[in-house]
Amino acid sequence: MISTAERATTRRRRSPLRIVLLVVAIVLLLLWPIIREHLRALSLLARMAGKNNFISRLDHHIYDVKDISIQIGEQTIPARLYLPRRSPHPPAMVVAHGLHQLGMNEPRLVAFAGALAQTGVEVLTPQLDAIADYRVEPQTIDVIGESADTLAQQAGMKQVGVLGLSFSGGLSLMSAADPKYSNEIAFVAAVGAQDDTDRVEHYLVEGETHWPDGRLFTVPPHEYGWLILIYSHPEDFFPAADVENARTSLRLLLHGDVTGAKREAQQLSTDGQKLMDKIFDHQRDAFRESLLAHLSKHEAEATAVSPHDHLAGLKAKVLLIHGEGDDVIPPTESEWLAHDIPSGHLQEVLISRAISHVSLEREPGFRDQMAVVHWIALMLGDADRESPAKSPK
């Protein structure tokens, strides 16, 4: 028989354990939303990497794909919806593609949009024709803004999020700051975005730029950067009679079709062919002075597609992420953006070794990978908070 004193002693011993277990249970309950978003982020990354394991199958949704059109005045914009089936009120995001000739059909973008839909997010990917043609132009700001408005109506939501890649990231921020669209965009997640397009273009020509604190960034720029500058205004470099053939040859070169580009260049004048031969021979320095004159001539155009000094009307929350070694839009630009975003709107800025320009590196270190997971978890949390189930229209 256990005496009364022994039972009292046992109860006293158990009481601290029960208190600890209760505290742990309360903490886990309070932290569950954060834990859940990080697990979803891990699952999303696993699916993007093509893995088929326990993590990749977490919170897995079957989804449908539907092609739609967005009407902007007399212009019809193709777009694609990725719709999770089992979510009656999913969170929703526009994903604006970067510089790639396939636009919304680019395989990595399609895979990413599908992975987001499998995570339970309704995704709209508009076709940004100018961006797909390597042109950063103001009308893309309206296409992104109208896409956000269309998605909000489609999903029955007050606001949606926008994820912008490369130059579309900066243009997405400008959409969110535009009074026409600022009430429809709840947050912007910008990946490898520009702050000052003219500063980016000078980096592509000069091979260096500065961080906000004055430090020098000297990672050699990607070769196609200066090709894009020539392609944007071939009339500044080629004789008038050669402009269209030069544009076609440069376009093929940007698409990776060197043979086709050289074949098209044979249609150029003797002077035009000499210029293209320098491009084929990677003689960037031969164009340095003419490129700098070109940048000075078109500075106003660059200003029109720069978030710098254009974010005063921003109401959205902002997440920034940039590859540490990005050689197209240098990571310095996200640090400059962090300075330009109105106070209280910046949630996170991450300069990461885990990504290059707008894609994940194959084998990032654990710490870098976890930082990316946290960034994605913040984005998914922002999206969830705008779901009709949590924020009824």
Residue pairs with C-beta under 8 A, 6 or more apart in sequence:
2 10
28 35
33 381
34 377
34 381
37 377
37 378
37 380
37 381
37 384
38 373
38 374
38 377
39 55
39 58
39 59
40 58
40 59
40 119
40 120
40 377
40 380
41 373
41 374
41 376
41 377
41 380
42 55
42 58
42 373
43 55
43 56
43 57
43 58
43 59
43 60
43 119
44 115
44 116
44 118
44 119
44 376
44 380
45 360
45 369
45 372
45 373
45 376
46 53
46 55
46 56
47 56
47 115
47 118
47 119
48 111
48 112
48 115
48 360
49 360
59 119
59 120
60 118
61 84
61 85
61 86
61 87
61 117
61 118
61 119
61 120
62 84
62 85
62 86
62 118
63 82
63 83
63 84
63 85
63 114
63 117
63 118
64 82
64 83
64 85
65 80
65 81
65 82
65 83
65 114
66 80
66 81
66 83
67 78
67 79
67 80
67 81
68 79
68 80
68 81
68 150
69 76
69 77
69 78
69 79
70 76
70 77
70 78
70 79
70 126
70 143
70 146
70 147
70 150
71 77
72 142
72 143
72 146
77 126
77 127
77 143
77 146
77 147
78 104
78 126
78 127
79 104
79 124
79 125
79 126
79 127
79 147
79 150
80 104
80 113
80 124
80 125
81 122
81 123
81 124
81 154
82 113
82 114
82 116
82 117
82 122
82 123
82 124
82 125
83 90
83 117
83 122
84 90
84 117
84 118
84 120
84 121
84 122
87 120
87 122
88 389
89 155
89 156
89 387
89 388
89 389
90 120
90 121
90 122
90 155
90 387
91 120
91 121
91 122
91 161
91 380
91 383
91 384
91 385
91 386
91 387
92 121
92 122
92 123
92 124
92 151
92 152
92 154
92 155
92 157
92 160
92 161
92 383
92 386
92 387
93 116
93 121
93 122
93 123
93 124
93 151
93 160
93 161
93 162
93 163
93 383
94 123
94 124
94 125
94 126
94 144
94 147
94 148
94 151
94 160
94 161
94 162
94 163
94 172
95 109
95 112
95 113
95 116
95 123
95 124
95 125
95 162
95 163
95 165
96 125
96 126
96 128
96 131
96 144
96 147
96 162
96 163
96 164
96 165
96 168
96 169
96 171
96 172
97 103
97 104
97 106
97 109
97 125
97 128
97 131
97 132
97 165
97 168
98 131
98 165
98 166
98 167
98 168
98 192
98 357
98 358
99 131
99 132
99 134
99 166
99 167
99 228
99 328
100 106
100 109
100 132
101 132
101 133
101 134
101 254
101 255
102 132
103 127
103 128
103 129
103 131
103 132
104 110
104 125
104 126
104 127
104 128
108 359
109 125
109 165
110 125
113 123
113 125
116 123
117 123
119 380
121 380
121 383
122 151
122 154
122 155
124 147
124 150
124 151
124 154
126 143
126 144
126 147
128 140
128 143
128 144
128 168
130 136
130 137
130 139
130 140
131 140
131 166
131 167
131 168
133 251
134 228
134 231
134 232
134 251
134 254
135 232
136 167
136 171
136 197
136 305
137 305
138 304
138 305
140 168
140 171
140 305
141 171
141 174
141 175
141 178
141 305
142 175
142 180
144 162
144 164
144 168
144 171
144 172
144 175
144 181
145 175
145 178
145 180
145 181
145 184
145 185
146 181
148 160
148 162
148 175
148 181
148 184
148 185
149 181
149 184
151 157
151 160
152 158
152 159
152 160
152 184
155 388
156 388
156 393
157 386
157 387
157 388
157 391
157 393
158 183
158 184
158 386
158 391
158 393
159 183
159 184
159 185
159 186
159 386
159 391
160 184
160 185
160 186
160 386
161 185
161 186
161 187
161 188
161 189
161 379
161 382
161 383
161 386
162 172
162 175
162 176
162 185
162 187
162 188
162 189
162 316
163 172
163 188
163 189
163 190
163 191
163 379
164 170
164 171
164 172
164 173
164 188
164 189
164 190
164 191
164 193
165 191
165 192
165 358
166 191
166 192
166 193
166 328
166 329
166 357
166 358
167 193
167 194
167 197
167 305
167 329
168 193
169 188
169 190
169 191
169 192
169 193
169 194
170 190
170 193
170 194
170 195
170 197
170 305
170 306
170 307
170 333
170 337
171 305
172 188
172 190
172 193
173 188
173 190
173 193
173 307
173 311
173 314
173 318
173 337
173 341
174 305
174 307
174 310
174 311
175 181
175 185
176 182
176 185
176 188
176 314
176 315
176 316
177 307
177 310
177 311
177 312
177 313
177 314
178 313
179 313
182 313
182 314
182 315
182 316
183 315
185 315
185 316
186 316
186 317
186 382
186 385
186 386
187 316
187 317
187 318
187 319
187 347
187 379
187 382
187 383
187 386
188 316
188 317
188 318
188 319
189 318
189 319
189 321
189 379
189 382
190 318
190 319
190 320
190 321
190 334
190 337
191 321
191 322
191 355
191 358
192 321
192 322
192 323
192 326
192 328
192 329
192 334
192 355
192 357
192 358
193 307
193 320
193 322
193 329
193 333
193 334
193 337
194 200
194 306
194 307
194 329
194 333
195 306
195 307
195 308
195 333
195 334
195 336
195 337
195 340
196 302
196 306
196 307
196 308
196 333
196 336
197 302
197 303
197 305
197 306
198 295
198 299
198 302
198 303
198 306
199 209
199 333
199 336
200 209
200 329
200 330
200 333
201 229
201 295
201 302
202 209
202 292
202 295
203 209
203 217
203 221
203 225
203 330
204 221
204 222
204 225
204 226
204 228
204 229
204 328
205 226
205 229
205 288
205 291
205 292
205 295
206 288
206 292
207 218
207 220
207 221
208 216
208 217
208 218
209 216
209 217
209 330
209 332
210 216
210 217
210 332
211 217
211 332
211 335
212 332
212 335
212 336
212 339
217 330
217 331
217 332
219 325
219 326
219 327
219 330
220 327
221 327
221 328
221 330
222 327
222 328
222 357
223 282
223 284
224 254
224 328
225 327
225 328
226 284
226 287
226 291
227 250
227 253
227 254
227 279
228 254
229 291
229 294
229 295
230 236
230 237
230 250
230 279
230 287
230 291
230 294
231 247
231 250
231 251
231 254
232 298
233 294
233 298
234 242
234 243
234 246
234 247
234 250
235 243
236 290
236 293
236 294
236 297
237 246
237 275
237 287
237 290
237 294
238 246
238 268
238 272
238 275
239 269
239 271
239 272
241 269
242 268
242 269
242 271
242 272
245 264
245 265
245 267
245 268
245 272
246 265
246 268
246 272
246 275
246 276
248 264
249 261
249 262
249 264
249 265
249 268
249 276
250 261
250 279
252 258
252 260
252 261
252 264
253 261
253 279
253 280
258 280
261 276
261 280
262 280
265 272
265 273
265 276
265 277
265 280
266 273
268 275
268 276
278 286
278 287
279 287
295 302
307 337
307 340
308 336
308 340
309 340
311 340
311 341
311 342
312 342
314 341
314 342
314 345
315 345
316 345
317 345
317 346
317 347
317 382
318 337
318 341
318 345
318 346
318 347
319 347
319 348
319 349
319 375
319 378
319 379
319 382
320 334
320 337
320 338
320 346
320 348
320 349
320 350
321 334
321 348
321 349
321 350
321 351
321 352
321 355
321 372
321 375
322 329
322 331
322 333
322 334
322 349
322 350
322 351
322 352
322 355
323 331
323 351
323 352
323 353
323 355
323 356
323 357
323 358
324 331
324 351
324 352
324 353
325 331
325 353
325 356
326 356
326 357
327 357
328 357
329 357
331 351
334 349
334 351
335 349
335 351
337 349
338 346
338 349
347 378
347 382
348 374
348 375
348 378
350 371
350 372
350 375
352 364
352 368
352 371
352 372
352 375
353 361
353 364
353 365
353 368
354 360
354 361
354 364
354 365
354 368
354 369
354 371
354 372
355 361
355 364
355 372
360 372
364 372
384 390
385 391
